[in-house]
Amino acid sequence: MADDCLFCKIVAREVPADIVFENDVAIAIRDINPQAPEHVLVLTREHVVDVRELGRRPDLSADFLATIGTVADALGAEAFRTVFNTGAAAGQSVFHVHAHVLAGRPFTWPPG
């Protein structure tokens, strides 16, 4: 656990969150600023800085990706978008790897 990490504090139950799913690998919480009808953050229980570091951890990354699918299933999401922001310039504001799982509306590409 990183002492100054908000997500580590959520995992440790030191900071409250709306938990929708958890297992040995991850915890899923509702986003406090949702961008879709269903917007859940899937956080690793272990402090891992970003998706680049997660990719160097095959022991964790496969189970984490499987958990994202399980969370989407638990939300009843037939289709969903998964987003990883890596680095401040890409919008990562908490430096603890997490996947945004968004569902409940159509997503188009390119946006706009």
N, C-alpha and C positions, 0 to 999 in steps of 0.2 A: 504494500500500500504506500502510495506517495502521500505524505502528510498534508500537502497543500492542494490535493486533487479533489475537486467536487464529486466526480464520479466514484472515486474510491470511498469517499464518505457516504455516498448513497448506497454502495454495495455493502458497507459496514453498518448500515442502518443508523448512521450518525446524522444524516440529513434525510428528511422525509421525501418520499416520491410515490407516485401512483404506479405501483408495480403490477404488471399484467401477466408476467411469466418469469420463471426462474428455473435454472438447473445448475449442475455443478460447474458449468463453463461460463454462463452469462446470466444477466438479469435484464429484463426488458421493462422500460418505464414509458409512460405517456410523456410526450414532449410538452413543455410548458408554453410553447409558442407554435401550435400546430399549423402546418402548411397544407394539410389535407384532412378530410373527416377522420381518418385513422392515421396518426403519426406517432410512431413508437420508436424509441431509441433502444438498441440492443447493445449493452455494454459488456465487455469482458470482465469477469470477476477479478482477474489478475491485472495489475497495472501494466498496460502495453501502450506506448505513446501514440502510435498511428498505424494505418493499414500497411505501411511499408515494413514496420517492425513486425506486425502480425504475420506478414508473408514470409518472414524468416523463421517462423515458428510453426512448422507443419504439425507438430504435436497439438497445437491449439487451433490453428486456422481452419482445419477441416471441420472440427466439432463446432466452431463458432459459426461457420457458414451453414451448417446443418441446423443450428439453432435459429438462425434467421428464417429459414423455411418453416420451422415449427411454430415460430411466433406468428408468421403470416397465416398459417393454417388456423392457429388459435383465434386470430382476429376475423376469420372467415373470409379472408382476402383471396378471391379467385385470381386477381392480377394485382401486382404491387410493384413499386419502385424502391430500389435500395440505393442509398447514397452514402459514400464515405468521403468526408472532407479531410484532406491531408495537408497540414500547414496553414498558418494564419492567412496567407494570401488566397487560399482556397475556401476560407470560411470556417476553418477549425478553430473553435473558441475554447474548448476543453481538450487538453492534450492527454486524452485517455481514449483509445480506439473505441469507436461506436459506429454502428450502422443506423442510419435513418431508414425506417420502413414506413413507406407512405402508401395508403390505399384509400379506396372509397370514392374515387373520382377518376375520370379519364386523364391520362397524361399524354401530352403531345410533344413531338420533337421536330424541329426545334421549338423551344418555348416561345410563347407570345402569339 
